[in-house]
Amino acid sequence: MPKLKRFHQHLKKNLLWYSLIAIALGLGVGHQSGDFISSNQKPLANLIIFVVFMLIYPMMVNLRLEFLVKAFKNVKALLLTLFYNFLWAPLVGYALANFFLNSPEVGLGFFLVMAVPCSSMSIGYTGLAEGNLELAIATVALSFVLTIFALPLWLELLGGSFHIPIPINVLFMSILEVLIAPMICGYLTRMILIRVLGEEKFKKINIIFPILTMLSLFLIIFLIFFMKSKILLEKWDTMLWLIVPNLVFMIATLGLITWLDKISKLSYEDHMGLVFASTGKNNGTAIAIATTAFSPLVAVPAATLPIFQIIFLILYLKMENTIRKYFGSEKKEALKEKEMVEAEKFKAKMFRKILAAVDFSKNTERVIQVAINLAKGVSNELYLITVLEPEEELLEESYEPAGVSTLEWESELRKQENRIKYKKEHLLVKEGMEIEKNGIKVHLLFYEGDPREKIVQVAKRIGASLIVMGSHSRRTFEDVILGTTTQRVMKEAPCPVLVVPYLK
């Protein structure tokens, strides 16, 4: 499946180029195949119907009809969608077709495109913009259903002005063939696959369906230009004229939707859930209806519109940050970046001057490692302190042995104390040298006395921002009564104390 995902991304990324290639190939091959086209009109028409079905059907497999229920919860967004798709687009499309296009067939094709709302590609754009996917899916599903009733109505009201008979019966059959039938088949396919494979496996394979849709789109574009290559090459100026109404429609529609969604107080996410579904048109359905109910020339605007539609919608995606600011919404990445900056500021303040207290017990190594990790990349500086208690590690039983004078015994105790002191100092220096290998400057502090008092005093004197010390593996009776050194430091320290637990 990773290869399919990469292929899908490749097709999406190069959708514009493949559409242009399909147009060029259709024109080139069709120009050289005039006799073949003339003698195979019916087989080619049947092939188009099949390819159209394969264009619509995969979209319907990934369409979840249950989202229609959720759509009604967002009444404001739903009403705006109905206005954009079923009032604004058909009326503006009708006006532009009459104003810019002289050919009745091309004019009808342009109007037909404007009257057929969003495709499931809109969902992909919404996802890329981090918009409300649920609303986008609901909008697409609802638009598909309402098109069944709205499209014949608009064609009956305005289509006749193009002086081309509107075959309503044939139109209903076209909608049945290219919209209702694929919708039913797609929904049944989804239910069967989920029941057989399960939800998770279905999610893994459903990447196949948008790939089929895009491949079918390229093929249908090729077939349209293949079958009408002769007339298109003779009327190349007609194709150029299609640029103007498309340009006007895309700019006007994107501008209106952005402004109206803003004053309607929609969120950025809801806006992105509507804008692509209300601006992008379902070219596949428009092509299907045009070729089955009318003539291939009526399908030319639908076949060429993806070129302009993709360019404008991608450009709109590129304006994401500007649109977020307009709607007063910051991008998640921007918010994360701010949070990271604040975290770094807090880290720099908290870990500015770290005092690590060690006693060379079994937990010392972990205390030092934690202190290094905190200091690294922030202050790159560490204060390492050890405090030698006067009686530390002397003989537990300090009774004067028989036959040994008091002076001799006291001298022996002093020697032992000096050996311990030297050992601790040596260990402290050794640890300091190891820490500096991490690129951290170390300040070694060695004291004699009460560890609690010395650690607190030094923390105040150097202005420590954090004290790091360890818990002990065992507690004495004195610890229980008076509290451990760590507990006493926590109570009196001028800054936070991080206690590294002892692990057996």
C-alpha positions in Angstrom: 0.0 0.0 0.0 2.9 2.5 0.5 3.5 2.3 -3.3 -0.2 3.1 -4.0 -0.1 6.0 -1.6 3.0 7.4 -3.3 1.3 6.9 -6.7 -1.8 8.7 -5.4 0.2 11.6 -4.2 2.1 11.7 -7.5 -1.2 11.9 -9.4 -2.6 14.6 -7.1 0.6 16.6 -7.3 0.7 16.4 -11.1 -3.0 16.5 -11.8 -2.7 19.6 -13.9 0.1 18.2 -16.0 -1.7 14.9 -16.7 -4.8 16.8 -17.6 -2.9 18.9 -20.1 -1.2 15.7 -21.5 -4.6 14.0 -21.9 -5.9 17.1 -23.8 -2.8 17.2 -26.0 -2.9 13.4 -26.7 -6.7 13.5 -27.4 -6.2 16.3 -29.9 -3.2 14.8 -31.5 -4.4 11.2 -31.8 -8.0 12.3 -32.7 -6.7 14.6 -35.5 -5.0 11.5 -37.1 -8.0 9.2 -36.5 -10.9 11.0 -38.2 -12.1 8.0 -40.2 -11.9 5.7 -37.2 -14.0 8.1 -35.1 -16.6 8.5 -37.7 -17.1 4.8 -38.2 -17.1 3.9 -34.4 -19.4 6.6 -32.9 -21.6 4.1 -31.0 -18.8 2.0 -29.4 -17.0 5.1 -28.4 -20.1 6.5 -26.8 -20.6 3.3 -24.8 -16.9 3.4 -23.8 -17.5 7.0 -22.5 -20.5 5.8 -20.4 -18.4 3.1 -18.9 -15.4 5.4 -18.2 -17.8 7.9 -16.7 -19.3 5.3 -14.4 -15.7 4.4 -13.3 -15.1 8.1 -12.7 -18.0 8.5 -10.3 -18.3 5.1 -8.7 -15.0 5.2 -6.8 -15.9 8.5 -5.3 -19.1 7.0 -4.0 -17.3 4.1 -2.3 -15.6 6.6 0.0 -18.7 8.7 0.5 -20.4 8.1 3.9 -24.1 8.9 3.6 -24.5 8.9 7.4 -22.7 12.2 7.5 -25.8 13.8 5.9 -27.4 13.6 9.4 -24.5 15.4 11.0 -24.7 18.1 8.3 -28.0 19.4 9.6 -26.4 20.3 12.9 -24.5 23.1 11.3 -27.5 25.0 9.9 -25.6 28.2 9.1 -22.9 26.4 7.0 -25.5 24.2 5.3 -27.6 27.3 4.2 -24.4 29.0 2.9 -23.5 25.8 0.9 -27.0 25.7 -0.7 -26.7 29.4 -1.6 -23.2 29.0 -3.2 -23.9 25.7 -5.0 -27.5 26.1 -6.1 -28.1 29.8 -6.5 -24.9 31.8 -7.0 -23.0 29.3 -9.2 -25.8 28.6 -11.7 -26.9 32.2 -12.0 -23.3 33.6 -12.4 -22.5 30.7 -14.8 -25.6 31.6 -16.9 -24.6 35.2 -17.0 -21.0 34.6 -17.9 -21.9 32.0 -20.6 -24.3 34.5 -22.3 -21.8 37.4 -22.0 -18.6 35.7 -23.1 -19.4 32.6 -25.2 -20.9 32.8 -28.7 -21.3 29.1 -29.3 -24.7 27.8 -27.9 -23.3 24.3 -27.3 -20.2 25.6 -25.5 -22.3 28.1 -23.5 -24.7 25.4 -22.4 -21.7 23.3 -21.4 -20.3 26.1 -19.3 -23.6 26.7 -17.6 -23.9 22.9 -17.0 -20.6 22.8 -15.3 -21.6 25.8 -13.0 -24.8 24.0 -12.1 -23.2 20.7 -11.1 -21.7 21.2 -7.6 -18.7 19.9 -5.7 -16.8 16.6 -6.3 -15.2 14.5 -3.6 -11.9 16.1 -4.6 -13.1 19.0 -2.5 -12.6 16.8 0.5 -8.9 16.4 -0.4 -8.3 20.1 -0.6 -10.1 20.6 2.7 -7.8 18.0 4.3 -4.7 19.8 3.0 -6.0 23.1 4.4 -6.8 21.4 7.8 -10.4 22.4 7.5 -13.6 20.7 8.8 -13.5 17.4 6.9 -16.8 16.3 8.4 -18.5 19.4 7.0 -16.8 18.9 3.6 -18.0 15.3 3.4 -21.5 16.2 4.4 -21.6 19.1 1.9 -20.4 16.9 -0.9 -22.9 14.1 -0.1 -25.8 16.6 0.3 -24.9 18.4 -2.9 -24.9 15.1 -4.8 -28.4 14.3 -3.7 -29.8 17.8 -4.3 -28.3 17.9 -7.8 -30.7 15.2 -8.8 -33.6 17.7 -8.3 -31.8 21.1 -8.8 -30.0 20.4 -12.1 -33.1 19.5 -14.3 -34.9 22.5 -12.8 -32.1 24.9 -13.8 -31.8 23.4 -17.2 -35.6 23.7 -17.7 -35.6 27.3 -16.5 -32.5 28.7 -18.2 -31.1 26.0 -20.5 -33.6 26.7 -23.3 -32.2 30.2 -23.8 -29.2 28.6 -25.5 -31.7 27.5 -28.2 -30.8 23.9 -27.7 -33.7 21.5 -26.8 -33.3 20.2 -23.3 -34.2 16.5 -23.2 -35.4 16.2 -19.7 -36.2 12.5 -19.9 -32.7 11.8 -21.2 -31.3 14.1 -18.6 -33.0 12.1 -15.8 -31.6 8.9 -17.3 -28.2 10.4 -17.4 -28.4 11.4 -13.8 -29.6 7.9 -13.0 -26.7 6.3 -14.9 -23.8 8.6 -13.7 -25.0 9.7 -10.3 -27.7 7.5 -8.7 -26.4 4.1 -9.9 -22.8 4.8 -9.0 -23.9 6.2 -5.6 -25.9 3.0 -4.8 -23.1 0.7 -6.1 -20.5 2.7 -4.2 -22.4 2.6 -1.0 -23.1 -1.2 -1.3 -19.4 -1.8 -2.2 -18.4 0.1 1.0 -20.7 -1.9 3.2 -19.6 -5.3 1.7 -15.9 -4.5 2.0 -16.2 -3.3 5.6 -18.2 -6.4 6.5 -15.7 -8.8 4.8 -12.4 -7.0 5.6 -13.3 -4.9 8.6 -13.0 -1.2 9.1 -9.2 -1.1 9.5 -8.4 -3.2 6.4 -10.9 -1.2 4.4 -9.1 2.1 5.4 -5.9 0.6 4.1 -7.2 -0.3 0.7 -9.5 2.6 0.1 -6.6 4.6 -1.5 -7.4 2.5 -4.6 -10.6 4.4 -5.2 -9.4 8.0 -5.6 -6.6 6.6 -7.9 -9.3 5.0 -10.1 -11.2 8.3 -10.1 -8.2 10.3 -11.3 -7.2 7.7 -13.9 -10.8 7.7 -15.2 -10.7 11.5 -15.3 -7.6 11.6 -17.5 -9.2 8.9 -19.7 -12.5 10.8 -20.1 -10.6 14.0 -20.9 -8.6 12.2 -23.5 -11.8 10.6 -25.1 -13.6 14.0 -25.2 -10.8 15.7 -27.0 -10.2 12.6 -29.1 -13.8 12.5 -30.4 -14.0 16.3 -31.0 -10.4 17.0 -32.0 -11.4 18.1 -35.5 -13.9 20.7 -34.5 -11.8 21.9 -31.6 -8.7 22.4 -33.7 -10.9 24.3 -36.2 -12.4 26.4 -33.3 -9.3 26.8 -31.1 -10.4 30.4 -30.4 -13.4 28.9 -28.5 -11.1 27.2 -26.0 -9.2 30.3 -25.4 -12.4 32.2 -24.8 -13.2 29.7 -22.0 -10.3 31.1 -20.0 -12.1 34.4 -19.5 -15.4 33.3 -17.9 -13.5 30.6 -15.9 -11.2 33.3 -14.5 -14.0 35.7 -13.6 -16.0 32.9 -12.0 -13.2 31.6 -9.8 -12.0 35.0 -8.6 -15.5 36.2 -7.9 -16.6 33.0 -6.2 -13.5 32.6 -4.0 -13.8 36.3 -3.0 -17.5 36.1 -2.2 -17.3 32.9 -0.2 -14.3 34.1 1.8 -16.0 37.4 2.6 -19.5 36.0 3.3 -18.2 33.2 5.5 -16.2 35.8 7.5 -19.2 38.1 8.2 -21.3 35.0 8.9 -18.7 34.3 11.7 -17.7 30.9 10.4 -14.5 29.5 11.8 -11.5 29.0 9.5 -12.1 25.2 9.6 -15.7 25.5 8.6 -14.8 28.0 5.9 -12.3 25.6 4.4 -14.9 22.8 4.6 -17.2 24.9 2.4 -15.0 26.9 0.0 -13.6 24.0 -2.0 -16.9 22.2 -2.1 -18.6 25.4 -3.3 -16.0 26.6 -5.8 -14.8 23.4 -7.3 -17.2 21.7 -9.7 -17.9 18.1 -10.4 -16.3 18.0 -13.8 -16.8 14.2 -14.2 -20.6 14.4 -13.6 -20.9 17.4 -15.9 -18.9 15.6 -18.6 -21.1 12.5 -18.2 -24.4 14.4 -18.4 -23.1 16.4 -21.4 -22.0 13.4 -23.4 -24.9 11.2 -22.6 -27.7 13.8 -22.8 -26.3 16.3 -25.3 -23.2 16.2 -27.5 -19.5 15.9 -26.9 -19.0 19.6 -27.7 -21.2 20.5 -24.7 -18.7 18.5 -22.6 -15.7 20.7 -23.7 -16.0 23.3 -20.9 -16.2 20.5 -18.3 -13.2 18.9 -19.8 -11.1 22.1 -19.8 -12.3 23.5 -16.4 -10.1 21.2 -14.3 -7.1 23.1 -15.7 -8.3 26.5 -14.3 -10.0 25.0 -11.2 -6.8 23.1 -10.0 -4.6 26.2 -10.5 -6.9 28.5 -8.6 -7.7 26.1 -5.8 -4.0 25.3 -5.3 -3.2 29.0 -5.2 -5.9 29.4 -2.6 -4.3 26.7 -0.6 -1.0 28.6 -0.8 -2.8 31.6 0.8 -3.6 29.4 3.9 -1.7 31.5 6.4 -3.3 34.8 5.1 -6.8 33.3 5.2 -6.2 32.0 8.8 -5.3 35.5 9.9 -8.3 36.9 8.1 -10.5 34.5 10.1 -8.6 35.1 13.3 -7.3 31.5 13.4 -3.7 30.6 13.8 -2.3 27.5 12.2 -1.7 24.6 14.5 2.0 24.6 13.5 2.1 28.3 14.4 0.5 27.6 17.8 2.9 24.7 18.4 5.8 27.0 17.5 4.6 29.6 20.0 4.2 26.9 22.6 7.7 25.7 21.9 9.1 29.2 22.1 7.4 29.7 25.5 8.6 26.3 26.6 12.2 27.2 25.6 11.9 30.5 27.5 10.7 28.6 30.6 13.4 26.0 30.1 16.0 28.7 29.8 14.8 30.3 33.0 14.3 27.1 35.0 17.6 25.5 33.9 19.7 28.6 33.8 21.8 27.7 36.9 21.5 24.0 38.0 23.0 22.8 41.3 23.4 19.1 41.5 24.0 17.6 44.9 25.8 14.2 45.0 26.9 11.9 47.8 28.5 9.2 45.6 25.8 6.7 46.6 24.3 4.2 44.1 22.0 6.9 42.9 24.7 9.5 42.1 25.1 8.4 38.5 21.4 9.0 37.7 21.4 12.4 39.4 24.4 13.5 37.3 22.8 12.2 34.1 19.6 14.0 34.8 21.4 17.3 35.5 23.5 16.9 32.3 20.3 16.4 30.2 18.7 19.5 31.7 21.8 21.7 31.3 22.7 20.6 27.8 21.6 23.0 25.2 20.4 25.6 27.7 23.1 27.0 30.0 25.6 24.3 29.3 26.8 25.0 32.9 26.5 22.9 36.0 27.3 23.4 39.7 28.3 20.0 41.3 28.3 20.0 45.1 29.2 17.3 47.7 29.1 17.8 51.4 31.2 15.7 53.8 29.6 15.3 57.2 32.2 15.4 60.1 31.4 11.9 61.2 30.7 10.5 57.8 31.8 6.9 57.1 33.9 6.8 60.3 33.9 3.6 62.3 30.5 2.8 63.5 31.8 1.9 66.9 34.2 4.7 67.9 35.1 3.2 71.3 38.7 3.5 72.2 40.3 0.0 72.0 42.1 -1.4 75.0 45.9 -0.7 75.0 45.6 2.3 72.7 46.0 5.8 74.1 43.4 8.5 73.5 45.8 10.6 71.5 46.7 7.7 69.3 43.1 6.8 68.7 42.1 10.4 67.8 45.0 10.6 65.4 43.8 7.4 63.7 40.3 8.8 63.4 41.7 12.0 61.8 43.7 10.0 59.3 40.6 8.0 58.4 38.6 11.2 58.0 41.3 12.7 55.8 41.3 9.6 53.6 37.5 9.8 53.2 37.8 13.5 52.4 40.5 12.9 49.8 38.5 10.1 48.3 35.4 12.3 48.0 37.4 15.2 46.5 39.0 12.8 44.0 35.6 11.4 43.0 34.2 14.9 42.6 37.0 15.9 40.3 36.6 12.7 38.3 32.9 13.3 37.9 33.6 16.9 36.8 36.0 15.8 34.1 33.4 13.2 32.8 30.7 15.9 32.7 32.8 18.3 30.7 33.1 15.7 28.0 29.5 16.6 27.2 30.4 20.2 26.5 29.2 21.4 29.9 31.2 23.8 32.1 31.4 22.4 35.6 31.9 24.3 38.9 33.1 21.9 41.6 32.0 22.7 45.2 33.3 20.7 48.2 32.2 21.5 51.8 32.2 20.0 55.2 29.3 20.2 57.5 25.5 19.6 57.5 24.5 18.7 53.9 21.1 20.3 54.2 22.5 23.6 55.5 25.3 23.8 53.0 23.2 22.9 49.9 20.6 25.6 50.8 23.3 28.2 51.6 25.1 27.5 48.3 21.8 27.6 46.3 21.1 31.0 47.7 24.6 32.3 47.2 24.9 31.3 43.5 21.3 32.1 42.7 20.4 28.5 41.7 17.3 28.1 39.5 17.0 24.4 40.2 18.5 21.9 42.6 18.8 18.3 41.5 19.4 15.6 44.1 18.6 12.0 44.6 16.5 9.9 47.1 18.2 7.2 49.1 17.9 3.5 48.9 17.4 3.2 52.6 16.1 5.3 55.5 17.4 5.4 59.0 15.4 5.9 62.2 16.8 9.4 62.3 15.5 10.0 58.8 12.0 9.0 59.8 12.0 11.3 62.9 13.8 14.4 61.4 13.3 13.8 57.7 15.9 12.9 55.0 18.4 15.5 53.7 16.4 15.7 50.5 13.1 16.4 52.4 14.7 19.1 54.5 16.3 20.7 51.5 12.9 20.7 49.7 11.4 22.6 52.6 14.1 25.3 52.8 15.5 25.7 49.3 15.1 29.1 47.5 14.2 27.3 44.2 12.5 24.2 42.9 14.1 20.8 43.8 14.0 17.9 41.4 14.3 14.6 43.2 15.7 11.7 41.2 14.3 8.5 42.6 16.5 5.6 43.5 16.0 2.5 41.2 16.9 -0.9 42.4 
